[in-house]
């Protein structure tokens, strides 16, 4: 499903090579209200929740060697999560090249960790220690549609990130070549790596071991690596560090796109004049991500995130079908077979309906309320052409102070004559 979705997004990304991803596609195909609703839930749920989950996972693995015989304290996990989110936000604010180098370094670390897991599992299997593997891991599974939908959300979360390049299409060199190339290389590789790693887990660990463990890789390392078991939490923590760095970098371009279209305060579109990075947007999203750490159950966070993302993905692919009908002659450097977006859309709708009607968990209801709450916000604050004087005064004040504090200028889209606004003036 992730591969099909990524191919559909490749068509949209090369057809509209602008940063902003889903928001830009919905604006073009579905109109300003659906685009704003996506922006609303992305800022309140998708981005901060994803960052919080990655931060908590990093902290758990990083602290596991310090508390080898028990669970790390909850306060320590959340404190370290807040610190690492703040540090990586600062790195992204300071230097984009540093961000890219961190991604490269920690991607290598991630592959080393998976390589250790796969090779170790293969060795155990070849030695004939297959008692756990030959059991029935699916015994006692819940097979009703609602439970399957919720389990698929966790699976989709594992493959999340395939649409991140679409957020930064403007910054991608030769997107018509590199965007599909990244999809064809990365997703099959990730699928293969995940399959082999999980196969190794089931060779070494029982179903109960996996279900009871909050850090399966640590449990795996403790079982088979002996005195070197300490390397596993360190490797996985490094992997999460790199993933969190990417998750902070790419979506920070979303509020910039929203501010350009008047759906967010202009201050969130400011770039620092020294670093050329969107420091106000990064800071805002960093604070929201830290606030999301208040939710204690990580699975609630994952369900929140995946449910809302499924709505966003389905809406974008629906937009692809609408654009095929409304703009049949538009330039499409990449054009997928029509059956692919239809399959993806039907799957998203099925997941959403199953979640709502067959297993209406509290987090699904809460996420739905947040989505719907964006409608009055849009019609009160965004839709009116003439804003009240007090609203304009507050907005201008926020813009001015943000510009002063963060040394920010507003870089408009190419459609706006490539002008740059700073402190109420226009610089060409």
Steps between C-alpha positions, in 0.01 A plus 500: 500500500784739583667433163175569311446819701855615435459450125177701503679777690783488245248593229364786713847618601634521145177655373514771771866536602435727798592446863206424727407149389144394584388855574595626152330205328177544696500873434523438126257209474252534787503869586605717796280347776628138468853636464461706817354203691803293406727783608302525826536134594857481370604779736300368797534122457707358214832682537525540880366148565748339261787692657383406850485129414850505350634697796349258753635200310848653484496576872380153600779327310761753607416460868461122495874429564488728806208300647582151362283303742188716505301755303655848477305755708223672308623845601848424365362380165287810454770740614755352261238503221437870553874570500572310178205667320632839613858419393405375154265794450794729578723312251234534229472870579874556479622311194326290233830334403544374855151354480584314177825365645322375812250318279781330307695395810205359687357324195823298492462427873144380440613258230780366723247430779267314263795311350600376848143386570461320166840324511449394862155360423638314199778343710252389769274350232791312338596355841155343518365707790160540338260407780357851517481534122308177444219598737177676406564875541145586387328293767245709690500781244197730476364487148207741501526787253533774763799334668664432164459866405666615823784250450553625145546850640800376697635329188454812289679703765806277454513594131406866553722761342458406135332836434765714674682589178178656371520756782833629366457456125624856434829412673544171313743492210335373181179374670376337179788251527590488868150481650396172329853366536488553876167315516609201292823458697386575854162328540596153369822521703312595817242225442774238456692620804188504719398152383841348576526676837156379610582151378808507725289616795265203459792258472641612836200628698162352582176680432461581869856639513419737214165607643642561848804695383497877464830480311508184289851564365634527857330174600644339185850624585476382862401153380774438241779761514626433852753756622453701180127544555559865591565588136141432395326781695775740394461413132121524512519829690727638228251382239217681678718809532543513122131433437401780737743735328332430164153534653588845633663619177247417227161594654631839613443613138126434537415806716711709262272395212190561711614848599566588135131429426368692800394189693753559779661812649762647266754468780518124437624567144799707616851382413797606706719739299822329615416129486217510240303253714136534621592554865152621613329195346761261643469656845120487492492133397771415753294645784189312385701176481626544855145573618381173340733310735233549766306208346633195685394209278707488182245276327236769545737741327556256212125447455442877506768550238419214264123564498542866408775420249269248330243778456769726353640234266154403379410864435817559297449192285137602450642833385723314252191337346317834489796667327509219244141598416530881532845540344546206263762683291713628787870417486562178696864384479392196703156347435394189691246247384152611607438177691770588755339816644162324501641209703671740740188714545274200565748368758517834682121535506465144629751563781331824602149350498611189690663719765193719545216248481650167608746605771427859603791541742518820703805622311315459167211708634737765637689524170172531307389785727830681440457464121142632508593785735705651220184588304381785728860619535521528121174692458567733792869583451598401143204529263395867554676731254478796738631418845401700811740778594596332827589176318722681249669688783581181689621328181723791404641512851585130492667541161706799615623342824576171327698684233700683766563197726590251225650746247236380258392596151208360304594337172197481276423239237619532141147605408550810712780643279775360722469789741613489858316681777676618812355715777224630274735586212548324170851416379557390140 
